[in-house]
Amino acid sequence: TTNRLYAKHYASLYGRGDLYRVEPVGAVEPSTEDTMPTVCAEAARVVSVYERAVLLTMTERRRLNREWAEADRLVGAR
């Protein structure tokens, strides 16, 4: 995903995981599993480490929940 907060959420699920900037290797397709804009690729190459030991603040969680609800609403409106 290009949504840094959404990516940070998933990195935080792994006990303070790291957030990486990556580039896809091979074909890229839109994900059918997420309402947030995401893509799937067979592999990805790490370009850089964006943030180590990620932990979402309560403010970030609230903002992500609002963004996620809006993405769900938009997908439901299609």
N, C-alpha and C positions, 0 to 999 in steps of 0.2 A: 504494500500500500504506500501511497505517497502521504497519507495522513499520519503525521508523526505521533500524534497523541494515541491513535488507534494502535500503532506499532508498539508504542511505549507500554500500552496496556498488556499486550501479549508478552512482551519482554519481562514485565513485572510479575507475571504468573509463574515464572520459573525461579522463584526465590531470589529476586534481585538480579535477573538476567541482564545481559548486555544488549544494547540497541545498535544495529549495524546498518550502514548504507551499503546496499548491494546493487548489482546489475544482473539482470536475468541472462541465462545462458540458454540459447535455443528459443523455440516458439513461446510466445506469451499469449494467454487467453484470459478473458475476464473470469473472475471467480463466480461460481453459481452458489456458493455457500454463504456469502456475506452480503449484507445490504450496504455496508460501507464499501467505497470503491477499492477493490483489490484485484490483483491478477495472480495467475498461476503460471509457473514455469517448471520445466523438468529439473532445473538446477539454477543456482545463483552464485555469483562470485562476490565475495566481500571486498568492497572498495575501501571502506574505512570503518573504524569504530566511532559511532556517534556519541554514545553515552554508556558508561559502565555502571553496574549495580543499580539498575532502574527501579525506582519506587514512585508510584503515582501519589501526588498529594490529593487531599480531599477536594480541593478546588479543581484540579485536573480531572478527577473522577466525575464530578458534577458536570463539567463542560463536555466530557466525552459522552456521558449519558444523554445530554441534550442533543449532541451531534448524531448519536446513534439512533435516538428516537426520530429525529428528522429524516435520516436515511431510511429507516423502516417505513415512515409515512410516505416518502416519495416512491419507494418500491411498491407499496400497497396501492398507490394511486395509478399505477401503470395499467 
